[in-house]
Amino acid sequence: MILSVVYIPCPTPEVASAVGRVLVKEKLAACVNILGPTLSLYKEDTLVETQEYVLLAKTGTDRLEVLTQRVLQLHPYDTPAILSWEAGGSAQFSDWVACALSKDCKE
C-alpha cells in the first residue's frame, strides 16, 4: 500500500477532533493526530494572525480523493487547506494502515 499523510488545519481542537473522528470511523484514515495550537499567518485584506489545530491523517493514497471530498463537507472554512504527500514507513505500519482501512480488519 502506498501511504499518504494529509495536513488539514482547523480553527479549534473540537473541529479537528470531529473531522478526525469521521475520517477514522468511515475508514478514510487509519489514524489521525491533532497538533496545536499552532500560529498561522496568512493574507486576506490584511495580515491575519490566528491559532489553528493541525489534523494529520494517515491513509492510503488511493483514498485521497474521497477523504478530500469528505473534509470539504465537514470543514467550516470556505477553502480549507487540504495538503497531502506520499510517505514511506515501516512494512508493519503500512500493513496496519491497510488493515485499519479494510472492511474486514480484525485488529
N, C-alpha and C positions, 0 to 999 in steps of 0.2 A: 504494500500500500504506500502511496506517496502521501506524505503528511504535509499539512499546511497549518500555519498559525495565522489567526485573524485578529487584528487590532481594532477595537471599537471603543472610542472614548464616550463616556456617558456623563450626564450632568450631576447625578447623585449615586451613592452606593446602592440605594434602593432600586433605581432604574437598572443599573448594571446587574444586580442580583436577579431582578425579574427577567431581564433578557437572557442572562446566562442560564437560568433555570429552564426556560422554554427551550433553548438550544440543546441542552443536555437531555431533557425529558423527551423531546422529539427526535433524538438521535441525530441531530445536525452537528453536534460537537460531542466529543468523548468526555471532555472536561473543560472547565474554564477557570481562570484566575482573575481576581479583581484587585487591581493595584491602585493605590492612591491614598490620600488625594495627591494629585499632580497639578502643577501650574501650567496652564495653557495660555498662550498668547496668539492672537490672530487678528486680522484686519477686517473690519467691516467699514463703516463710515469713519470710525476712529480705531485706534488700537484697543483691543479688548483683552483684559487680563482676568482669568477666571480659574476656578478649581474644577477639575474633572476627575473621573474614576475610570481607569482603563480596564476594559474587559479583554482578556487574551483567551481566545478559543482555540483548542487543538482539535483538528478534524482531518478528514481525508480530502485531498484536493478535488476529488470527484463530487464533493458536497458543497463546494463554494458557492455556486450559483443559487441553490435552494437556500442555503444559510443566509446569503446576502439579501435575498428577497424577503425572508422571514424577519431579519433585523430591520429592514425598511418598514415593514408593517408594524413592528413593536416600538421602534425608537421614537422619542419625542422630537428630535431635531428634524428640521426640514431637509437638511442634507447632511446626514451623519457620515463621518469618516469611517469607511469600512475598507481596511487595507489588509492584504494577505500576502504571504510569501511562503514558498516551499521550505520545509525544514527537514533536516536529517535527524536521525535519532537512533537509539539502540533498536535492535531487532525485537527485543522484548517489549519495548514501549510501542513500537509500531504494531506488533501483534495485539497488544492490549487495546490500542485505539481501534483497530479493525474489529475486534470482538465487541467493544463497547458500542460501536456504531451498527452492529448487526442486530437483526430482529431476534435471533435465537441465542444470544450470548448468555452463558450460564455463570459467568464470573461475577 
